[in-house]
Amino acid sequence: MKIARPLMTRIILWCLAYLWTASAALAISNFAGWQYDGDAGWWLVTAYSFPALTLASPLLWVAGNPELGATYCLVALAALTMAAAGVIRRPAKQPTGS
């Protein structure tokens, strides 16, 4: 099954937007010092960022230091963004018309 190019572009953009906003939500939560207190903000950040944390958990502990692990995650996310930009900007193949 071949996925249409505009649909693939849209999926890539939505995934990248989610990963960047989840990273921003986690950073805001960390800088604001939110902890588990039953507050609605903590629950929203936790629920929103859980899939991103699940994907990034191997990178978070590769260095043994949470701050360094977060840096690894941001570098990986930046590399993923650059790779996605290359895929999106690549021209679509033209049909040969045999």
PyMOL commands that set and color helices and strands:
alter all, ss='L'
color gray80, all
select helices_A, chain A and resi 5-32+40-60+66-89
alter helices_A, ss='H'
color red, helices_A
deselect
rebuild
show_as cartoon
